[in-house]
Amino acid sequence: MIEKIIYVLMPIAVVALLVQITRITELLSKINKEEPNKVTTRDNDFQGKLYFIVIMAFIIFVVWQMIVWGPLLLPAASSVHGEIIDGLMNFTMNLILVVFFVLTPMLGYFLYKYRGKEKKFAYYYSHNNKLEIIWTVIPAIVLTGVIIYGLRVWDQAMNPDMTNASVVEVYSKQFGWTARYSGGDNTLGNANYRLIQGPNQLGIDLSDSTSHDDIIVREVHLVKDKPVLLKFRSQDVIHSAFIPHFRVQMNCVPGITTQFGFTPTKTTSEMKAQEGEDFEYMLVCNKICGGAHYNMGMKFIVETQEEYDMWLSQQKNIKNTLLTL
């Protein structure tokens, strides 16, 4: 309790201190018969040098961040569409960095070079059509190209060919995930939240024969280089299914089925060899959906077709679980 009071009082004390320092400065100016708000050449010189130092320090700080934090970024995407998303991200970031490292030093230099001096006045330059065209048209062309590039990537990522994709439902609720495989017919049985009762926590319509071969699991297994269509549902609030290494994210909205299709390109074993033995593909919730939001994690395993078939043969379908209860 005392610590909370201290945290509240400290900002107030700092503000009060700054106010008193300002008042003392004003009183000293009056004693010395100086105008407190008058900007002198010395002030301008100091501010110009200070701006230059701060901006150069900021550039050094950005470079330091890139060197230190760069290796901690996500590795290359493990999905087909993720590769083109990474391409767009890298292109955009490189463009931004080039502009940043060109214009920011110029800003610091001009703030220093053209700092205020006595008997030196700024040149009044009201208008120049050529300059207006240059700094309007060139950015417009560049940004139009970036937007068109982004729209093409969006279309490729959100509309892949899912003709031969396996169908897996990902069901969210506070605070966990459940997955349902579509079985041999590759068709998910109907479901309705009104049917949620007892062991039927997904509200599956057991009278629908297409649901009888569906398989309910707590972790998702996928086959390398084989497309999968994830269908998302939510029981309670809006969750956000996020699998960062696949560059997959989709909101799970109550009353609506959303979906995202992709093709994994690296097995879990390959990623463990690349990133370390502790690596796992994880599905997490990217919405703050409640007090235990941090518990929402589910493992995704990418493997070979043989490994997947062996795992699938060990799973029980709804006909052998819910229908026998």
C-alpha positions as CSV (number, residue, x, y, z in Angstrom):
1,M,0.0,0.0,0.0
2,I,2.8,2.4,0.9
3,E,4.6,1.6,-2.4
4,K,1.5,2.5,-4.4
5,I,1.2,5.8,-2.5
6,I,4.9,6.6,-3.3
7,Y,4.4,5.8,-7.0
8,V,1.5,8.2,-7.1
9,L,3.3,11.0,-5.1
10,M,6.6,10.8,-7.0
11,P,5.2,12.2,-10.4
12,I,3.4,14.9,-8.4
13,A,6.6,15.8,-6.6
14,V,8.6,16.0,-9.9
15,V,6.0,18.3,-11.5
16,A,6.0,20.5,-8.4
17,L,9.9,20.6,-8.5
18,L,9.9,21.7,-12.1
19,V,7.3,24.4,-11.4
20,Q,9.5,25.8,-8.5
21,I,12.6,25.7,-10.7
22,T,10.7,27.7,-13.4
23,R,9.6,30.3,-10.8
24,I,13.1,30.6,-9.4
25,T,14.5,31.2,-13.0
26,E,11.9,33.9,-13.5
27,L,12.8,35.6,-10.2
28,L,16.5,35.6,-11.0
29,S,15.7,37.1,-14.4
30,K,13.8,40.0,-12.7
31,I,16.6,40.5,-10.2
32,N,19.1,40.7,-13.1
33,K,16.7,42.9,-15.0
34,E,16.5,40.4,-17.9
35,E,13.5,39.4,-20.0
36,P,12.9,35.7,-19.0
37,N,11.3,34.8,-22.3
38,K,13.8,36.5,-24.6
39,V,15.6,34.1,-26.9
40,T,19.3,35.1,-27.2
41,T,22.0,34.1,-29.7
42,R,23.5,32.0,-27.0
43,D,20.2,30.1,-26.5
44,N,19.9,29.4,-30.2
45,D,23.5,28.2,-30.5
46,F,23.0,25.9,-27.5
47,Q,19.7,24.5,-28.9
48,G,21.2,24.0,-32.4
49,K,24.2,22.0,-31.0
50,L,21.9,20.1,-28.6
51,Y,19.5,19.1,-31.4
52,F,22.4,17.9,-33.5
53,I,23.9,15.8,-30.6
54,V,20.5,14.3,-29.7
55,I,19.6,13.3,-33.3
56,M,23.1,11.8,-33.9
57,A,22.7,9.9,-30.6
58,F,19.3,8.7,-31.7
59,I,20.8,7.4,-35.0
60,I,23.5,5.5,-33.0
61,F,20.8,4.1,-30.7
62,V,18.8,2.8,-33.7
63,V,21.9,1.1,-35.1
64,W,22.7,-0.4,-31.7
65,Q,19.1,-1.7,-31.5
66,M,19.4,-3.3,-35.0
67,I,22.7,-5.0,-34.0
68,V,21.6,-6.2,-30.5
69,W,17.9,-7.0,-31.1
70,G,18.1,-8.1,-34.7
71,P,19.0,-11.7,-34.0
72,L,16.0,-12.0,-31.7
73,L,13.5,-11.4,-34.5
74,L,11.5,-14.3,-35.8
75,P,13.3,-16.7,-38.2
76,A,12.3,-17.0,-41.8
77,A,8.7,-18.0,-42.3
78,S,7.8,-21.7,-42.2
79,S,5.0,-21.5,-44.7
80,V,4.6,-20.7,-48.4
81,H,2.6,-17.5,-48.0
82,G,4.9,-16.5,-45.1
83,E,7.8,-16.2,-47.4
84,I,6.1,-13.6,-49.6
85,I,4.9,-11.7,-46.4
86,D,8.5,-11.7,-45.2
87,G,9.5,-10.3,-48.6
88,L,7.0,-7.5,-48.3
89,M,8.1,-6.8,-44.8
90,N,11.8,-6.7,-45.7
91,F,11.2,-4.5,-48.7
92,T,9.1,-2.0,-46.6
93,M,11.6,-1.9,-43.7
94,N,14.6,-1.4,-46.0
95,L,12.8,1.4,-47.8
96,I,12.0,3.0,-44.4
97,L,15.6,2.6,-43.2
98,V,17.1,4.1,-46.3
99,V,14.8,7.2,-46.0
100,F,15.5,7.3,-42.2
101,F,19.3,7.2,-42.5
102,V,19.3,9.8,-45.3
103,L,16.9,12.3,-43.9
104,T,17.5,12.2,-40.2
105,P,21.2,13.2,-40.3
106,M,20.1,16.0,-42.8
107,L,17.6,17.2,-40.2
108,G,20.2,17.3,-37.4
109,Y,22.7,19.1,-39.7
110,F,20.2,21.8,-40.9
111,L,19.0,22.4,-37.3
112,Y,22.6,23.1,-36.4
113,K,23.6,25.0,-39.5
114,Y,20.6,27.3,-39.6
115,R,20.3,28.0,-35.9
116,G,19.3,31.6,-35.0
117,K,22.0,34.3,-35.0
118,E,22.0,38.0,-34.5
119,K,21.6,40.1,-37.6
120,K,20.8,36.9,-39.6
121,F,17.3,36.5,-41.0
122,A,15.6,33.6,-42.6
123,Y,14.9,34.0,-46.3
124,Y,11.2,34.1,-47.1
125,Y,10.5,31.5,-49.8
126,S,6.8,31.4,-50.4
127,H,6.3,28.9,-53.2
128,N,8.0,26.9,-55.9
129,N,6.0,24.7,-58.3
130,K,8.9,22.5,-59.3
131,L,9.7,21.6,-55.7
132,E,6.0,21.0,-54.9
133,I,5.7,18.6,-57.8
134,I,8.9,16.8,-56.8
135,W,8.1,16.1,-53.2
136,T,4.5,15.3,-54.0
137,V,4.8,13.1,-57.1
138,I,7.8,11.1,-56.2
139,P,6.4,9.9,-52.8
140,A,3.0,9.3,-54.4
141,I,4.6,7.0,-57.1
142,V,6.7,5.1,-54.5
143,L,3.8,4.7,-52.1
144,T,1.5,3.6,-54.9
145,G,4.0,0.9,-55.8
146,V,4.2,-0.3,-52.2
147,I,0.4,-0.4,-51.9
148,I,0.1,-2.4,-55.1
149,Y,2.8,-4.8,-53.9
150,G,1.0,-5.1,-50.6
151,L,-2.4,-5.8,-52.2
152,R,-0.8,-8.6,-54.4
153,V,0.8,-10.2,-51.3
154,W,-2.5,-9.9,-49.4
155,D,-4.4,-11.6,-52.2
156,Q,-1.9,-14.4,-52.5
157,A,-1.8,-14.9,-48.7
158,M,-5.6,-14.8,-48.2
159,N,-6.7,-16.7,-51.3
160,P,-4.4,-19.7,-51.7
161,D,-5.5,-22.8,-53.6
162,M,-7.1,-25.1,-51.0
163,T,-8.5,-27.6,-53.4
164,N,-6.7,-30.6,-51.8
165,A,-6.3,-29.1,-48.3
166,S,-7.1,-31.1,-45.2
167,V,-9.7,-29.3,-42.9
168,V,-9.0,-28.7,-39.2
169,E,-11.2,-26.7,-36.9
170,V,-9.6,-24.7,-34.1
171,Y,-12.1,-23.9,-31.3
172,S,-11.4,-21.2,-28.7
173,K,-12.8,-20.5,-25.3
174,Q,-11.6,-18.9,-22.1
175,F,-8.9,-20.1,-21.7
176,G,-7.8,-22.8,-24.0
177,W,-7.9,-24.3,-27.5
178,T,-9.3,-27.5,-28.9
179,A,-8.8,-28.8,-32.4
180,R,-11.2,-31.0,-34.5
181,Y,-10.0,-33.0,-37.6
182,S,-12.5,-33.6,-40.4
183,G,-11.7,-37.3,-40.6
184,G,-11.7,-39.5,-43.7
185,D,-14.5,-37.5,-45.5
186,N,-12.5,-34.3,-45.1
187,T,-15.8,-32.6,-44.0
188,L,-16.4,-31.2,-40.6
189,G,-19.7,-32.1,-39.0
190,N,-22.2,-29.4,-38.1
191,A,-21.9,-27.7,-34.7
192,N,-24.0,-25.3,-32.7
193,Y,-23.3,-23.6,-29.3
194,R,-26.8,-24.7,-28.2
195,L,-25.6,-28.3,-28.3
196,I,-22.7,-27.7,-25.8
197,Q,-23.4,-30.1,-22.9
198,G,-21.4,-32.5,-20.8
199,P,-18.5,-34.0,-22.8
200,N,-19.7,-32.4,-26.0
201,Q,-17.8,-29.1,-25.4
202,L,-17.6,-28.1,-29.0
203,G,-21.4,-28.3,-29.6
204,I,-21.0,-30.9,-32.3
205,D,-24.3,-32.1,-33.9
206,L,-24.1,-35.8,-33.3
207,S,-27.1,-36.4,-35.5
208,D,-25.0,-35.3,-38.5
209,S,-23.3,-38.4,-39.9
210,T,-20.4,-36.3,-41.3
211,S,-19.3,-35.6,-37.8
212,H,-18.9,-39.3,-36.8
213,D,-15.4,-39.6,-38.2
214,D,-14.3,-36.2,-36.8
215,I,-11.4,-36.4,-34.3
216,I,-11.0,-34.1,-31.3
217,V,-7.4,-33.4,-30.2
218,R,-5.4,-31.0,-27.9
219,E,-2.5,-30.6,-30.3
220,V,-2.5,-30.1,-34.1
221,H,-0.3,-32.3,-36.4
222,L,0.3,-31.1,-39.9
223,V,2.2,-32.6,-42.9
224,K,5.1,-30.7,-44.5
225,D,4.3,-29.2,-47.9
226,K,0.6,-30.2,-47.6
227,P,-2.0,-27.5,-47.5
228,V,-4.3,-27.2,-44.5
229,L,-7.4,-25.1,-44.1
230,L,-7.9,-23.9,-40.5
231,K,-11.5,-23.0,-39.5
232,F,-11.9,-20.9,-36.4
233,R,-14.8,-20.7,-33.9
234,S,-15.2,-19.1,-30.5
235,Q,-17.4,-20.1,-27.6
236,D,-17.4,-16.8,-25.6
237,V,-15.4,-13.7,-26.6
238,I,-13.2,-12.7,-29.5
239,H,-9.9,-14.5,-29.5
240,S,-7.2,-14.2,-32.0
241,A,-5.4,-17.3,-33.3
242,F,-1.8,-16.4,-33.9
243,I,0.9,-18.8,-35.1
244,P,3.8,-16.5,-35.6
245,H,6.3,-18.9,-37.4
246,F,3.6,-19.6,-40.0
247,R,2.7,-15.9,-40.3
248,V,-0.9,-16.9,-39.5
249,Q,-3.3,-14.8,-37.6
250,M,-7.1,-14.8,-37.7
251,N,-9.8,-13.6,-35.2
252,C,-12.1,-16.2,-33.7
253,V,-15.5,-14.5,-33.4
254,P,-18.5,-15.9,-31.6
255,G,-21.3,-16.9,-34.0
256,I,-19.0,-16.7,-37.1
257,T,-16.7,-19.2,-38.6
258,T,-13.5,-17.6,-40.0
259,Q,-10.7,-19.4,-41.8
260,F,-7.1,-19.3,-42.9
261,G,-5.4,-21.6,-45.3
262,F,-1.6,-22.2,-45.6
263,T,1.1,-24.7,-46.4
264,P,3.8,-25.5,-43.9
265,T,7.3,-25.9,-45.4
266,K,9.5,-26.9,-42.4
267,T,9.0,-29.8,-40.0
268,T,9.3,-29.3,-36.3
269,S,12.4,-31.4,-36.3
270,E,14.0,-29.2,-38.9
271,M,13.2,-26.1,-36.9
272,K,14.6,-27.7,-33.7
273,A,17.9,-28.3,-35.6
274,Q,17.8,-24.7,-36.7
275,E,16.6,-22.9,-33.5
276,G,17.4,-25.3,-30.7
277,E,15.8,-28.4,-29.1
278,D,13.3,-26.2,-27.1
279,F,11.6,-24.9,-30.2
280,E,7.9,-25.6,-30.8
281,Y,5.4,-24.2,-33.2
282,M,2.8,-22.7,-30.9
283,L,-0.7,-21.3,-31.4
284,V,-1.4,-18.4,-29.0
285,C,-4.1,-15.9,-28.4
286,N,-3.3,-12.4,-29.6
287,K,-6.3,-10.7,-27.9
288,I,-6.3,-9.8,-24.2
289,C,-9.4,-12.1,-23.7
290,G,-9.4,-12.2,-19.9
291,G,-7.5,-12.8,-16.7
292,A,-6.0,-16.1,-17.8
293,H,-5.3,-15.1,-21.3
294,Y,-1.7,-16.1,-20.9
295,N,-2.7,-19.8,-20.6
296,M,-4.0,-20.0,-24.2
297,G,-1.4,-22.0,-26.0
298,M,-1.6,-25.1,-28.2
299,K,1.2,-27.0,-29.8
300,F,1.4,-27.4,-33.6
301,I,3.6,-30.2,-34.9
302,V,4.8,-30.4,-38.6
303,E,6.0,-33.8,-39.7
304,T,6.4,-36.2,-42.6
305,Q,3.4,-38.0,-44.1
306,E,4.5,-41.3,-42.5
307,E,4.7,-39.7,-39.0
308,Y,1.4,-38.0,-39.5
309,D,-0.3,-41.2,-40.6
310,M,1.0,-43.1,-37.6
311,W,-0.2,-40.4,-35.2
312,L,-3.6,-40.2,-36.8
313,S,-4.1,-44.0,-36.6
314,Q,-3.8,-43.7,-32.8
315,Q,-6.6,-41.1,-32.5
316,K,-10.2,-42.0,-31.7
317,N,-13.0,-40.4,-33.6
318,I,-16.3,-39.0,-32.3
319,K,-18.1,-42.2,-33.1
320,N,-15.8,-44.1,-30.7
321,T,-15.9,-41.4,-28.0
322,L,-19.0,-39.1,-27.7
323,L,-21.5,-41.5,-29.4
324,T,-20.5,-44.3,-27.0
325,L,-21.1,-42.3,-23.8
